[in-house]
Amino acid sequence: MDHTNGNGKWPTEYSHYLGTEAMNFLGHLYLSGNDPLVIVGNFMGDAVKGSDLSAFDPAIERGLRLHRAIDSFTDSHPLQKQGKERAREFAGRYAPVVMDLYYDHVLASNWSEFHDEPLSVFSQRMYRLLDQHRSLMPERTQHMLRYMIEGDKLTSYATLPGIGRALAGLARRVPHGAAMAGSEIILQEHLALYTAEFRIFLIDINAHVAPLR
């Protein structure tokens, strides 16, 4: 039985299990642009439901909608689907979660190819910005942010052991999640292929979301 809702997203009853791992947050932050409140809105997008976002500051609303556009484009991209099938042989129903972490690893480990600012500097700047706006975030996001800063998750994903630790943590918390533990081996075995696919995917998604930032 697949616990996702059919498009790789997790239903509400699983959010408390997944809320303390920064899954593809590096990718979301990378695609956020430079407006601080757009960055905040994009970062907290997983915790905000519903179509009426008018209660939020317009820039935060833009960030929330950007988050959803990133997710929907990613879910439907053919290269993302190929990568999930590769991961599914090890991670089963949790292949979408594993793929989020795989792509954050490829982005982090090749960061200088995509961004002029060193990853360590970018990460610390994001931590400061997000922490300064913590009061605007849902409680679930605040908890995740604290965990992410303490573990320096954004930079830890540049290494395979860092991805392994994240996957092992998720495997302990989600129902029947044991298949995720050790699934970094698929990333390691197919790293050149995932990296080549990610380079194409990043060009496509950058073009798709550029008007939304």
Backbone as CSV, one residue per row, in Angstrom:
resi,resn,N_x,N_y,N_z,CA_x,CA_y,CA_z,C_x,C_y,C_z
1,MET,0.849,-1.203,0.000,0.000,0.000,0.000,0.877,1.243,0.000
2,ASP,0.606,2.143,-0.875,1.370,3.386,-0.987,0.794,4.412,-0.027
3,HIS,1.635,4.990,0.847,1.161,5.965,1.819,1.103,7.378,1.259
4,THR,1.611,7.604,0.054,1.515,8.942,-0.518,0.116,9.153,-1.046
5,ASN,-0.194,10.413,-1.413,-1.520,10.713,-1.921,-1.600,10.603,-3.439
6,GLY,-0.590,9.967,-4.039,-0.636,9.718,-5.473,0.292,10.596,-6.275
7,ASN,0.754,11.694,-5.682,1.656,12.569,-6.438,2.983,12.772,-5.720
8,GLY,3.291,11.818,-4.815,4.567,11.913,-4.118,4.525,12.756,-2.863
9,LYS,3.371,13.357,-2.528,3.238,14.165,-1.325,2.638,13.325,-0.213
10,TRP,2.916,13.725,1.006,2.515,12.915,2.144,1.279,13.483,2.805
11,PRO,0.280,12.644,3.141,-0.919,13.127,3.794,-0.623,13.655,5.189
12,THR,-1.575,14.399,5.740,-1.373,15.114,6.993,-0.930,14.198,8.120
13,GLU,-1.470,12.985,8.187,-1.156,12.121,9.313,0.306,11.698,9.357
14,TYR,1.071,11.907,8.282,2.483,11.546,8.273,3.397,12.755,8.465
15,SER,2.821,13.940,8.515,3.665,15.136,8.540,4.516,15.205,9.798
16,HIS,4.021,14.664,10.936,4.804,14.750,12.161,6.015,13.835,12.122
17,TYR,5.986,12.815,11.289,7.149,11.942,11.138,8.217,12.614,10.269
18,LEU,7.782,13.298,9.232,8.708,13.828,8.236,9.172,15.237,8.547
19,GLY,8.590,15.865,9.562,8.796,17.285,9.767,10.154,17.695,10.264
20,THR,10.994,16.768,10.718,12.285,17.185,11.257,13.441,16.887,10.322
21,GLU,13.164,16.386,9.118,14.228,16.215,8.134,14.058,17.244,7.029
22,ALA,15.159,17.924,6.694,15.110,18.952,5.659,15.192,18.289,4.300
23,MET,14.073,17.856,3.780,14.047,17.161,2.493,13.885,18.177,1.374
24,ASN,14.821,18.254,0.511,14.910,19.150,-0.637,14.727,20.625,-0.289
25,PHE,14.983,21.004,0.964,14.927,22.417,1.309,16.055,23.189,0.653
26,LEU,17.195,22.570,0.431,18.274,23.277,-0.261,17.823,23.653,-1.661
27,GLY,17.183,22.730,-2.357,16.675,23.031,-3.690,15.657,24.153,-3.669
28,HIS,14.743,24.114,-2.709,13.736,25.181,-2.606,14.392,26.527,-2.330
29,LEU,15.343,26.558,-1.423,16.006,27.826,-1.104,16.801,28.339,-2.294
30,TYR,17.461,27.442,-3.000,18.214,27.827,-4.183,17.306,28.493,-5.218
31,LEU,16.088,28.007,-5.344,15.158,28.510,-6.367,14.320,29.699,-5.897
32,SER,14.554,30.180,-4.680,13.671,31.191,-4.090,13.908,32.609,-4.579
33,GLY,15.093,32.891,-5.134,15.397,34.272,-5.473,15.934,35.014,-4.265
34,ASN,15.777,36.337,-4.249,16.439,37.161,-3.234,15.512,37.876,-2.264
35,ASP,14.213,37.862,-2.497,13.292,38.536,-1.592,13.177,37.736,-0.290
36,PRO,13.494,38.345,0.862,13.492,37.588,2.121,12.163,36.904,2.429
37,LEU,11.052,37.592,2.218,9.765,37.001,2.568,9.326,35.938,1.559
38,VAL,9.745,36.063,0.323,9.501,34.979,-0.640,10.260,33.730,-0.199
39,ILE,11.491,33.920,0.256,12.289,32.800,0.764,11.586,32.143,1.948
40,VAL,11.089,32.950,2.871,10.390,32.419,4.045,9.138,31.646,3.619
41,GLY,8.360,32.220,2.715,7.144,31.554,2.254,7.436,30.233,1.569
42,ASN,8.457,30.217,0.741,8.839,28.987,0.056,9.296,27.940,1.071
43,PHE,10.076,28.372,2.057,10.605,27.454,3.054,9.502,26.782,3.867
44,MET,8.451,27.511,4.193,7.414,26.948,5.057,6.248,26.348,4.276
45,GLY,6.419,26.217,2.974,5.308,25.815,2.123,4.693,24.474,2.456
46,ASP,5.485,23.506,2.909,4.945,22.181,3.211,3.954,22.211,4.368
47,ALA,4.060,23.203,5.235,3.221,23.253,6.428,1.964,24.087,6.239
48,VAL,1.782,24.689,5.081,0.622,25.554,4.829,-0.283,24.887,3.807
49,LYS,-1.529,24.670,4.189,-2.486,23.999,3.316,-3.564,24.982,2.862
50,GLY,-4.319,24.570,1.869,-5.455,25.363,1.412,-5.120,26.281,0.257
51,SER,-6.152,26.705,-0.443,-5.957,27.562,-1.614,-6.035,29.045,-1.286
52,ASP,-6.689,29.402,-0.176,-6.817,30.810,0.203,-5.619,31.209,1.052
53,LEU,-4.712,31.948,0.457,-3.494,32.382,1.147,-3.510,33.889,1.403
54,SER,-4.680,34.493,1.323,-4.787,35.953,1.390,-4.455,36.510,2.776
55,ALA,-4.425,35.648,3.802,-4.100,36.127,5.147,-2.608,36.427,5.294
56,PHE,-1.812,35.939,4.364,-0.365,36.130,4.446,0.070,37.423,3.769
57,ASP,1.208,37.937,4.190,1.856,39.033,3.478,1.993,38.643,2.008
58,PRO,1.781,39.580,1.074,1.843,39.234,-0.355,3.143,38.541,-0.778
59,ALA,4.258,38.933,-0.197,5.533,38.298,-0.575,5.604,36.872,-0.034
60,ILE,5.085,36.646,1.166,5.042,35.280,1.694,4.099,34.432,0.861
61,GLU,2.960,35.006,0.482,2.035,34.271,-0.389,2.734,33.887,-1.698
62,ARG,3.518,34.804,-2.240,4.243,34.487,-3.472,5.208,33.323,-3.243
63,GLY,5.858,33.317,-2.090,6.756,32.219,-1.766,6.029,30.899,-1.601
64,LEU,4.845,30.932,-0.998,4.046,29.712,-0.846,3.638,29.157,-2.206
65,ARG,3.230,30.055,-3.083,2.821,29.605,-4.419,4.033,29.127,-5.230
66,LEU,5.164,29.755,-5.010,6.399,29.293,-5.648,6.725,27.874,-5.177
67,HIS,6.588,27.629,-3.885,6.838,26.292,-3.346,5.964,25.251,-4.042
68,ARG,4.706,25.562,-4.194,3.789,24.608,-4.818,4.118,24.412,-6.295
69,ALA,4.534,25.479,-6.953,4.911,25.356,-8.365,6.159,24.483,-8.520
70,ILE,7.117,24.637,-7.605,8.318,23.802,-7.635,7.940,22.339,-7.438
71,ASP,7.086,22.077,-6.462,6.696,20.698,-6.167,5.959,20.055,-7.337
72,SER,5.001,20.781,-7.899,4.195,20.186,-8.976,5.044,19.956,-10.222
73,PHE,5.944,20.891,-10.535,6.815,20.711,-11.691,7.751,19.533,-11.471
74,THR,8.308,19.444,-10.266,9.223,18.347,-9.957,8.527,16.999,-10.072
75,ASP,7.336,16.901,-9.517,6.607,15.629,-9.526,6.300,15.141,-10.939
76,SER,6.100,16.070,-11.861,5.689,15.693,-13.216,6.858,15.596,-14.200
77,HIS,8.063,15.947,-13.763,9.200,15.965,-14.682,9.625,14.537,-15.006
78,PRO,9.822,14.195,-16.270,10.157,12.807,-16.629,11.462,12.311,-16.023
79,LEU,12.454,13.178,-15.861,13.713,12.730,-15.265,13.540,12.421,-13.776
80,GLN,12.704,13.197,-13.116,12.403,12.917,-11.716,11.702,11.562,-11.588
81,LYS,10.790,11.291,-12.499,10.085,10.006,-12.471,11.054,8.849,-12.701
82,GLN,11.991,9.015,-13.612,12.998,7.970,-13.856,13.826,7.709,-12.601
83,GLY,14.227,8.789,-11.961,15.033,8.651,-10.759,14.288,7.961,-9.638
84,LYS,12.992,8.258,-9.504,12.187,7.598,-8.473,12.105,6.098,-8.724
85,GLU,11.940,5.707,-9.974,11.861,4.280,-10.276,13.165,3.571,-9.920
86,ARG,14.286,4.242,-10.137,15.577,3.676,-9.780,15.677,3.498,-8.263
87,ALA,15.182,4.484,-7.528,15.236,4.429,-6.064,14.225,3.441,-5.494
88,ARG,13.152,3.209,-6.236,12.064,2.381,-5.715,12.509,0.948,-5.442
89,GLU,13.512,0.474,-6.162,13.962,-0.913,-5.959,14.500,-1.120,-4.552
90,PHE,14.942,-0.048,-3.916,15.458,-0.147,-2.550,14.466,0.452,-1.551
91,ALA,13.929,1.639,-1.871,13.132,2.405,-0.902,11.644,2.158,-1.001
92,GLY,11.187,1.474,-2.023,9.771,1.154,-2.147,8.894,2.388,-2.177
93,ARG,7.878,2.384,-1.324,6.889,3.470,-1.308,7.493,4.823,-0.945
94,TYR,8.690,4.797,-0.352,9.315,6.050,0.062,10.273,6.612,-0.989
95,ALA,10.212,6.109,-2.198,11.080,6.604,-3.262,10.966,8.121,-3.477
96,PRO,9.763,8.724,-3.394,9.704,10.179,-3.572,10.499,10.945,-2.519
97,VAL,10.462,10.479,-1.261,11.227,11.128,-0.201,12.722,10.965,-0.461
98,VAL,13.125,9.760,-0.822,14.520,9.471,-1.108,15.019,10.342,-2.259
99,MET,14.200,10.498,-3.291,14.603,11.321,-4.432,14.840,12.773,-4.041
100,ASP,14.021,13.304,-3.126,14.248,14.669,-2.641,15.663,14.799,-2.079
101,LEU,16.052,13.823,-1.299,17.378,13.871,-0.689,18.485,13.636,-1.718
102,TYR,18.244,12.752,-2.670,19.235,12.527,-3.732,19.530,13.831,-4.475
103,TYR,18.489,14.538,-4.865,18.692,15.763,-5.643,19.341,16.861,-4.798
104,ASP,19.009,16.918,-3.494,19.702,17.890,-2.661,21.184,17.527,-2.537
105,HIS,21.501,16.237,-2.538,22.915,15.847,-2.499,23.634,16.292,-3.769
106,VAL,23.039,16.049,-4.922,23.684,16.439,-6.177,23.867,17.954,-6.221
107,LEU,22.855,18.699,-5.790,22.976,20.153,-5.763,24.085,20.584,-4.804
108,ALA,24.084,20.025,-3.593,25.072,20.435,-2.589,26.490,20.049,-2.986
109,SER,26.661,18.858,-3.532,28.011,18.370,-3.837,28.593,19.011,-5.089
110,ASN,27.750,19.655,-5.890,28.221,20.361,-7.089,27.888,21.854,-7.004
111,TRP,27.764,22.359,-5.794,27.219,23.687,-5.555,27.931,24.784,-6.348
112,SER,29.240,24.743,-6.404,29.987,25.812,-7.074,29.675,25.889,-8.564
113,GLU,29.137,24.823,-9.108,28.731,24.816,-10.513,27.470,25.656,-10.731
114,PHE,26.661,25.804,-9.684,25.351,26.428,-9.830,25.211,27.771,-9.122
115,HIS,26.137,28.085,-8.217,25.983,29.297,-7.405,27.355,29.894,-7.123
116,ASP,27.454,31.223,-7.179,28.726,31.902,-6.952,29.125,31.919,-5.482
117,GLU,28.143,31.878,-4.588,28.400,31.942,-3.154,28.727,30.541,-2.624
118,PRO,29.789,30.372,-1.842,30.078,29.044,-1.293,28.891,28.495,-0.514
119,LEU,28.732,27.182,-0.541,27.583,26.569,0.121,27.553,26.893,1.607
120,SER,28.706,26.874,2.265,28.733,27.171,3.706,28.244,28.585,3.992
121,VAL,28.618,29.528,3.130,28.196,30.917,3.304,26.699,31.055,3.012
122,PHE,26.250,30.462,1.920,24.828,30.479,1.574,23.991,29.872,2.699
123,SER,24.427,28.740,3.219,23.664,28.053,4.266,23.532,28.912,5.508
124,GLN,24.634,29.496,5.954,24.577,30.335,7.149,23.717,31.571,6.923
125,ARG,23.771,32.124,5.730,22.922,33.287,5.415,21.445,32.901,5.463
126,MET,21.107,31.722,4.923,19.727,31.255,4.966,19.280,30.981,6.399
127,TYR,20.142,30.356,7.196,19.787,30.092,8.593,19.468,31.397,9.323
128,ARG,20.311,32.430,9.115,20.077,33.711,9.792,18.775,34.337,9.333
129,LEU,18.562,34.360,8.030,17.353,34.974,7.490,16.097,34.264,8.008
130,LEU,16.102,32.948,7.950,14.931,32.192,8.379,14.708,32.324,9.874
131,ASP,15.771,32.296,10.643,15.629,32.433,12.092,15.075,33.803,12.470
132,GLN,15.464,34.834,11.733,14.949,36.178,11.994,13.444,36.286,11.740
133,HIS,12.929,35.410,10.899,11.504,35.433,10.559,10.762,34.223,11.129
134,ARG,11.343,33.611,12.132,10.774,32.398,12.722,9.332,32.604,13.180
135,SER,9.031,33.794,13.732,7.696,34.042,14.291,6.595,34.010,13.228
136,LEU,6.954,34.130,11.955,5.976,34.099,10.877,5.632,32.682,10.443
137,MET,6.370,31.706,10.949,6.245,30.327,10.468,5.303,29.514,11.348
138,PRO,4.654,28.509,10.766,3.890,27.553,11.577,4.809,26.844,12.562
139,GLU,4.228,26.335,13.643,5.022,25.685,14.689,5.837,24.519,14.145
140,ARG,5.230,23.742,13.257,5.945,22.600,12.675,7.218,23.054,11.966
141,THR,7.126,24.165,11.224,8.283,24.669,10.489,9.329,25.221,11.443
142,GLN,8.897,25.882,12.502,9.836,26.392,13.493,10.646,25.256,14.108
143,HIS,9.974,24.158,14.429,10.655,23.000,15.004,11.672,22.435,14.018
144,MET,11.283,22.292,12.755,12.172,21.764,11.729,13.370,22.684,11.523
145,LEU,13.134,24.004,11.534,14.217,24.969,11.333,15.257,24.845,12.440
146,ARG,14.812,24.726,13.670,15.753,24.578,14.784,16.620,23.332,14.595
147,TYR,16.003,22.247,14.228,16.722,20.994,13.988,17.696,21.153,12.817
148,MET,17.262,21.835,11.776,18.085,22.003,10.582,19.316,22.850,10.883
149,ILE,19.142,23.926,11.651,20.266,24.794,11.993,21.253,24.053,12.893
150,GLU,20.733,23.369,13.912,21.606,22.671,14.861,22.453,21.611,14.160
151,GLY,21.883,20.946,13.167,22.621,19.905,12.450,23.280,20.380,11.177
152,ASP,23.177,21.681,10.889,23.712,22.248,9.649,23.354,21.342,8.467
153,LYS,22.054,21.064,8.324,21.596,20.095,7.339,21.904,20.508,5.906
154,LEU,21.836,21.801,5.616,22.010,22.233,4.230,23.380,21.860,3.690
155,THR,24.407,21.949,4.525,25.739,21.581,4.050,26.024,20.087,4.241
156,SER,25.354,19.453,5.202,25.635,18.030,5.450,25.238,17.164,4.269
157,TYR,24.315,17.633,3.459,23.858,16.828,2.328,24.857,16.788,1.180
158,ALA,25.952,17.504,1.309,26.985,17.451,0.275,27.774,16.148,0.332
159,THR,27.608,15.365,1.401,28.336,14.103,1.532,27.357,12.935,1.558
160,LEU,27.794,11.798,1.068,26.958,10.598,1.134,26.681,10.170,2.569
161,PRO,27.645,10.242,3.494,27.314,9.933,4.882,26.235,10.861,5.444
162,GLY,26.251,12.138,5.046,25.215,13.055,5.498,23.841,12.636,5.010
163,ILE,23.756,12.232,3.757,22.493,11.722,3.216,22.098,10.433,3.942
164,GLY,23.076,9.583,4.198,22.796,8.339,4.905,22.218,8.582,6.288
165,ARG,22.765,9.552,7.006,22.242,9.864,8.345,20.806,10.378,8.261
166,ALA,20.539,11.208,7.272,19.182,11.730,7.107,18.195,10.610,6.791
167,LEU,18.581,9.715,5.912,17.713,8.601,5.547,17.499,7.661,6.726
168,ALA,18.545,7.409,7.491,18.414,6.545,8.663,17.477,7.169,9.694
169,GLY,17.563,8.496,9.851,16.667,9.179,10.782,15.214,9.070,10.348
170,LEU,14.970,9.271,9.081,13.614,9.126,8.562,13.121,7.692,8.714
171,ALA,13.991,6.737,8.428,13.599,5.326,8.495,13.125,4.940,9.887
172,ARG,13.698,5.560,10.910,13.301,5.247,12.286,11.944,5.835,12.645
173,ARG,11.531,6.902,11.941,10.342,7.627,12.367,9.084,7.313,11.577
174,VAL,9.201,6.913,10.336,7.999,6.742,9.530,7.499,5.303,9.603
175,PRO,6.209,5.077,9.426,5.678,3.710,9.452,6.303,2.850,8.350
176,HIS,6.821,1.703,8.727,7.409,0.755,7.774,8.508,1.414,6.938
177,GLY,9.269,2.292,7.571,10.265,3.065,6.829,11.637,2.447,6.728
178,ALA,11.790,1.215,7.208,13.115,0.602,7.260,13.795,0.545,5.903
179,ALA,13.008,0.484,4.829,13.593,0.382,3.491,14.443,1.600,3.130
180,MET,14.189,2.734,3.791,14.969,3.928,3.470,16.383,3.858,4.018
181,ALA,16.563,3.155,5.115,17.888,3.079,5.724,18.851,2.376,4.771
182,GLY,19.923,3.060,4.428,20.896,2.498,3.507,20.608,2.748,2.046
183,SER,19.503,3.432,1.731,19.156,3.622,0.317,20.055,4.632,-0.385
184,GLU,20.976,5.238,0.362,21.977,6.068,-0.310,22.860,5.235,-1.226
185,ILE,22.817,3.921,-1.068,23.616,3.059,-1.942,23.176,3.174,-3.402
186,ILE,21.882,3.410,-3.617,21.384,3.596,-4.985,21.947,4.884,-5.569
187,LEU,21.966,5.932,-4.750,22.564,7.191,-5.190,24.039,7.001,-5.524
188,GLN,24.734,6.288,-4.678,26.165,6.058,-4.909,26.404,5.262,-6.192
189,GLU,25.612,4.221,-6.404,25.796,3.372,-7.579,25.469,4.090,-8.883
190,HIS,24.533,5.032,-8.829,24.072,5.706,-10.054,24.357,7.211,-10.001
191,LEU,25.391,7.589,-9.260,25.629,9.013,-9.024,25.850,9.789,-10.321
192,ALA,26.620,9.245,-11.250,26.870,9.959,-12.507,25.574,10.189,-13.272
193,LEU,24.680,9.206,-13.257,23.410,9.331,-13.964,22.503,10.343,-13.274
194,TYR,22.404,10.263,-11.942,21.588,11.242,-11.214,22.124,12.656,-11.421
195,THR,23.422,12.801,-11.452,24.012,14.131,-11.628,23.719,14.681,-13.012
196,ALA,23.848,13.849,-14.027,23.542,14.296,-15.392,22.074,14.667,-15.529
197,GLU,21.204,13.874,-14.943,19.768,14.162,-15.005,19.437,15.447,-14.254
198,PHE,20.088,15.631,-13.108,19.808,16.823,-12.308,20.201,18.095,-13.047
199,ARG,21.305,18.070,-13.760,21.732,19.264,-14.497,20.664,19.680,-15.512
200,ILE,20.076,18.723,-16.187,19.009,19.021,-17.146,17.765,19.515,-16.408
201,PHE,17.413,18.796,-15.350,16.230,19.159,-14.559,16.348,20.583,-14.023
202,LEU,17.525,20.965,-13.535,17.688,22.284,-12.931,17.495,23.391,-13.955
203,ILE,17.965,23.188,-15.161,17.729,24.165,-16.228,16.232,24.316,-16.473
204,ASP,15.536,23.195,-16.536,14.097,23.214,-16.813,13.323,23.895,-15.699
205,ILE,13.625,23.559,-14.451,12.836,24.127,-13.358,13.178,25.597,-13.133
206,ASN,14.433,25.980,-13.370,14.781,27.404,-13.258,13.957,28.229,-14.254
207,ALA,13.831,27.736,-15.466,13.049,28.447,-16.488,11.580,28.494,-16.106
208,HIS,11.084,27.411,-15.499,9.664,27.335,-15.144,9.295,28.307,-14.034
209,VAL,10.156,28.431,-13.008,9.773,29.230,-11.831,10.278,30.663,-11.895
210,ALA,11.150,30.992,-12.840,11.711,32.356,-12.894,10.639,33.442,-12.861
211,PRO,9.517,33.309,-13.595,8.506,34.372,-13.546,7.748,34.454,-12.220
212,LEU,7.884,33.450,-11.375,7.094,33.385,-10.149,7.807,33.972,-8.939
213,ARG,9.109,34.233,-9.072,9.868,34.695,-7.907,9.620,36.170,-7.632
